[in-house]
Amino acid sequence: MSELWIALQDIPAEGREFHFTDQSLWTGPMNEFSVPAKVGREFEASMLIIPQDDGYLVSGSFQGSILLPCGRCIEEFELPVEGEFDSFEEHAKAGEVLEDECRLRMTAGQPEFDAAGFLWEQYLLALPENPVCSEDCKGLCPNCGINRNQGSCACAREEGDPRLAVLRNLKLS
């Protein structure tokens, strides 16, 4: 996975803003984790890091788009991906072992922040569970495989479970 560690020791009390346009922050993990998507509109991110007594406030946003297959009709479409984030990253206490999920590390006695890992996590959180090209996408016919958005087929439509047929005409008052 792409790595981008930001040294935190020289950040002033009012904070420092960082801008990211390097596409490898997103394409590297996409390739590594075999994500079936390509970058459409290039990603940009901004991040403000403000030091606190016991950690760092991290806030910002990112935006871009990806090209991926629809979850219903498998046609490629462009999905805008954007998000805003506000997080507090806590220092490890003396003698405490940092967890694997921790985004802060100490290198030569100086704290560093894993910006690449943080941005990738925010990207994943912004993705929909089942991306579709449109809400009214009709998908593929389960019998012949034709894209129902582009035409219709002669396949018989299944009316549901025949054991429940008696309930179809049930009227509730």
N, C-alpha and C positions, 0 to 999 in steps of 0.2 A: 504494500500500500504506500502511496505517496506520503512523504514525511515533510513537515514544515514546522519546526519548533521555533517559537518566538522567545527570545531572551527577555525576561521581565524585570531585571534589576534596574534598568535605566528609564523605566516608564515614569513620567512625572505624576504628581498627585492628581492633576486634572485629567489624566489618562492620555492615551495615544490612539489614534485611529489608523487602521491598516486597511488597504485595498488589495484585493486578490483578483487577478484576471488570468492567471496561469491555468490553462485547461487541463493540465495533467493532474490537478487536484481532484478532478472529477473523472477524467478518462482512465487514469491509473487504476483506481478501485473498480471502475466498471469492467475493465479488462481482467483484473485479478479475480473478481468474484463472478465473472461470466454473466454480467447483466446484459440482457438482450436489448440494448438501447445504444443510440449514438447521440452525440451532442448535436442539437439543432441550432438554436440561437445560443451563442457562447455565454458561459456563466460568468457572472461578476458577483463579488461579495465585498461587503465592508464590515469591519469589526472594530468596536471601541472597547479597549481594555482599560479599566480603572482600578488601580491598586486600593486595597482595603487592609485593615489591620490583620485580618485572619484569612485573606485570600484575594481574589480578583473578581470584579464584575465584568462580564463579557456580554456585550449586546451588539446587535447589528442585523443585517439582512443579506439575502442573496437572491438572484434571479437568473433565469436562463430557460432553455427548453431542451427536451430530448425527443428523438424520433424512435418510436417503438411500435410493435404490433398491437392492435386492438385486442382486448380480451374476449371479444365476441366474434368478430368477423376476420381477424388476423391481418387486416389491411394496415399498413404503416401509417401513422399519423403523428402530428407534432403535439406534444403535451407541455404546456408551460409549467415550470417548477419554480416556485418561489417561496420564501419564508422569512419570518422575522424571529429573532431569538433574544432571550435575556437569560443569563445563567450566572450562577455564583460558583466559582471554582475555589475550593477550600485548600489551604496549605496543609501538608501532612504535619502532624504534631511530632515533637522530638521522640525518636525511638519507634515511631509508628511505621509499619510497612505499608507502602502505597498499594492500593488495589490495582488490578489489571485495567479497570475501566477509568482510572484516574488520568486526567489530561495534563496534570502538572508533574514535572519531574525536576530533580536537582542534578545539575551537571557542574562539576567543579565548585560546588557550594552555591551555585546561582540557580534561581528558579527559571524554568522554561515551560511554555504552553504549547500543546499539540494542536495547532490551528488546522492542519489538514484533517486529522481525525475528527475534530469537532465539526468542521464544515461538512464532512462526509456523513456524519451522524444526522445533522440537520437536514441534509438532502434526503436521506432515507425516510426521515420522519415526515417530510413534505409530500412524498409520493402517495398516490391513492392505492388502496389495497388491490383493486381490480380496475386498471385503467381501460377506458373505452373511448372510441373515437367520438361518440355522441351518446347522449342519454337515450335516444330513440333508435339506436343501432339494433337491427333485427338479427344480426349474427349469421351463422351458417346453418344450413339444413342438416340435421343429424343423420339423415339417410343418404342424400346424394352429395352433400358438401357445397352446394351452390351458395354464393353470398346472397342472402335474402334482401340486402340493400340494393343490389343491382338487377334483380329479377326474381321471378317466382318459379317454383318447380311443381311437378305433378305428383309429388310424394304425398301419401295420405297423412294427414295430421293425426297424431295420437290424442285421444280425448281424455287421457288420464287413466288412472287405475280402475279397471272394470269392477273391482269389488266395491268401489265407492259410488258406482253409477246411481244407485238408489237415492243417494243423498243430493244429487244434482238438482232435483226438482223440489227439494225441501224449502218451504217458505217459513221464515221466522216472523212472528208478529209481536 
